[in-house]
């Protein structure tokens, strides 16, 4: 493995896998493995570092199955600034909490990877290419319903001129539609992120 700034030499893909596996259920681990593999696939097609993408994929859900109260407690211990919606819907902060945990326990200080882990649920404005890859890999993992996956895959166009921004907009639009249909609270960051990618798309026309 080549040396990367902010990634200890001990933090191999195998080490990341071993860090995550005991923290999650077998079903969740299968999802994580799928995300890591898909992140590498998207990265290779889009010119993003495949090792960083796969590493982000392995670590993105390290705190997914931490209970809500504990997530909030960990966030407060880490000094995170939480939006009121974060406290109401604590599952939304499993990514940012995982990023802090990986910094603390794995010595991971590579900001691109930390951001990719933190931003994979709500997105952000702006987002690095690595963050987009991780976000989209999470959307496209095979356990997701085809009605959600296929439009995102079509927009991404892996076999052609890969378009991360177009795929992000489609994924965010579909995600918002599902949240509204289920009468769920919507985090303002998701709306901000969707509008950002919508404006990017409009500026291309």
C-alpha positions in Angstrom: 0.0 0.0 0.0 1.4 3.4 -0.9 1.7 6.0 1.9 -1.2 8.4 2.2 -1.1 11.6 4.3 -3.2 11.1 7.4 -3.6 7.3 7.1 -1.5 5.2 9.4 0.3 2.4 7.7 -1.5 0.0 10.0 -4.9 1.1 8.6 -5.1 -1.3 5.7 -8.4 -2.4 4.1 -8.2 -5.6 6.1 -7.8 -3.6 9.3 -10.8 -1.4 8.5 -12.8 -4.5 7.9 -11.7 -6.0 11.2 -12.5 -2.7 13.0 -16.1 -2.6 11.6 -17.2 -6.2 11.6 -17.7 -6.7 15.4 -19.6 -3.5 15.7 -22.5 -4.4 13.3 -24.9 -7.2 12.5 -24.2 -9.8 9.8 -26.7 -8.1 7.6 -25.2 -4.6 8.1 -21.8 -6.0 7.5 -22.9 -7.4 4.1 -24.2 -4.0 3.2 -20.9 -2.4 4.2 -18.9 -4.9 2.2 -21.1 -4.1 -0.8 -20.6 -0.4 -0.4 -16.8 -0.8 -0.2 -16.8 -2.8 -3.4 -19.1 -0.4 -5.2 -17.1 2.6 -4.1 -14.0 1.1 -5.6 -15.9 0.4 -8.8 -17.2 4.0 -9.1 -13.8 5.4 -8.1 -12.0 3.4 -10.9 -14.5 4.7 -13.4 -14.3 8.3 -12.3 -10.7 8.9 -11.6 -10.9 8.9 -7.8 -8.4 7.0 -5.7 -9.8 3.5 -5.4 -8.0 2.7 -2.1 -9.4 5.8 -0.4 -12.9 5.1 -1.8 -12.8 1.5 -0.6 -11.5 2.5 2.8 -14.3 5.1 3.2 -16.8 2.4 2.2 -15.5 0.0 4.9 -15.7 2.7 7.6 -18.8 4.7 6.6 -21.3 2.7 8.8 -19.0 1.9 11.7 -21.6 3.6 14.1 -24.8 2.7 12.2 -26.0 0.4 14.9 -25.1 2.5 17.9 -28.3 3.5 19.7 -29.7 7.0 19.4 -28.9 8.1 23.0 -25.4 6.8 22.7 -24.9 8.5 19.4 -25.9 11.8 20.9 -23.7 11.2 23.9 -20.7 10.4 21.7 -21.3 13.5 19.6 -21.4 15.6 22.7 -18.2 14.0 24.0 -16.5 14.7 20.7 -17.7 18.4 20.8 -19.8 18.1 17.7 -22.2 21.0 16.9 -25.6 19.4 16.5 -28.6 20.8 14.7 -32.0 20.3 16.5 -32.9 17.7 13.9 -29.8 15.8 14.7 -31.0 15.4 18.3 -34.5 14.5 17.1 -33.3 12.0 14.5 -30.0 10.8 16.0 -29.5 8.1 13.3 -28.7 10.9 10.9 -25.4 11.5 12.8 -24.0 8.0 12.6 -21.6 9.1 9.8 -20.1 12.2 11.6 -19.8 10.2 14.8 -18.1 7.4 12.9 -15.6 9.9 11.5 -14.7 11.1 14.9 -14.4 7.5 16.2 -12.1 6.6 13.4 -9.9 9.6 14.2 -9.8 8.6 17.9 -9.4 4.9 17.6 -7.7 4.4 14.3 -5.5 7.5 14.1 -7.2 8.4 10.8 -6.6 12.1 10.1 -7.0 12.2 6.3 -9.6 14.9 5.9 -11.0 13.6 2.6 -11.7 10.2 4.0 -13.1 11.6 7.3 -15.4 13.9 5.2 -16.5 11.0 3.0 -17.5 9.0 6.1 -19.3 12.0 7.7 -21.2 13.1 4.7 -22.5 9.8 3.3 -26.0 10.3 4.7 -27.0 13.9 4.3 -24.4 15.1 1.8 -22.8 18.5 2.1 -22.0 21.7 0.3 -19.6 21.4 -1.4 -18.6 17.8 -1.6 -15.3 16.3 -2.7 -15.2 13.7 -5.4 -14.4 11.1 -2.8 -17.4 12.1 -0.7 -19.7 11.8 -3.8 -18.3 8.4 -4.6 -19.0 7.2 -1.0 -22.5 8.7 -0.9 -23.4 7.1 -4.3 -21.9 3.7 -3.4 -24.1 3.7 -0.3 -27.1 4.5 -2.5 -26.2 1.8 -5.1 -25.4 -1.2 -2.9 -27.4 -4.1 -4.1 -29.8 -4.4 -1.1 -31.3 -1.1 -2.1 -34.6 -1.3 -4.0 -34.2 -1.3 -7.8 -36.7 1.6 -8.1 -34.1 3.7 -6.3 -30.9 2.2 -7.6 -31.7 2.1 -11.3 -32.4 5.8 -11.9 -29.2 6.7 -10.0 -27.2 4.1 -12.0 -28.6 5.5 -15.2 -27.6 9.0 -14.2 -24.1 7.9 -13.1 -23.5 6.1 -16.5 -20.6 3.9 -15.3 -20.0 2.5 -18.7 -19.9 5.9 -20.4 -19.1 9.4 -19.4 -19.4 9.1 -15.6 -21.3 11.9 -14.1 -21.1 12.1 -10.3 -23.0 15.4 -10.0 -26.0 14.2 -12.1 -26.2 11.0 -10.1 -26.0 13.0 -6.8 -29.0 15.1 -7.9 -31.1 12.0 -8.8 -30.2 10.3 -5.6 -31.1 13.3 -3.5 -34.3 13.9 -5.3 -35.4 10.3 -4.9 -34.3 10.3 -1.2 -36.4 13.4 -0.5 -39.4 11.9 -2.3 -39.2 8.8 0.0 -38.8 11.0 3.1 -41.9 13.0 2.2 -43.9 9.9 1.3 -43.1 8.4 4.7 -43.8 11.7 6.4 -40.3 11.8 7.9 -38.5 14.9 9.1 -36.1 16.3 6.5 -32.8 17.6 7.6 -32.1 21.1 6.1 -28.7 20.0 5.0 -30.2 17.5 2.6 -32.4 20.2 1.1 -29.3 22.5 0.8 -27.3 19.8 -0.8 -30.0 19.0 -3.3 -30.4 22.6 -4.3 -26.6 22.9 -4.7 -26.5 20.0 -7.2 -29.7 21.3 -8.9 -28.0 24.6 -9.5 -24.9 22.8 -10.8 -27.0 21.0 -13.3 -28.8 24.2 -14.4 -25.5 26.0 -14.9 -24.5 23.3 -17.4 -27.5 23.9 -19.6 
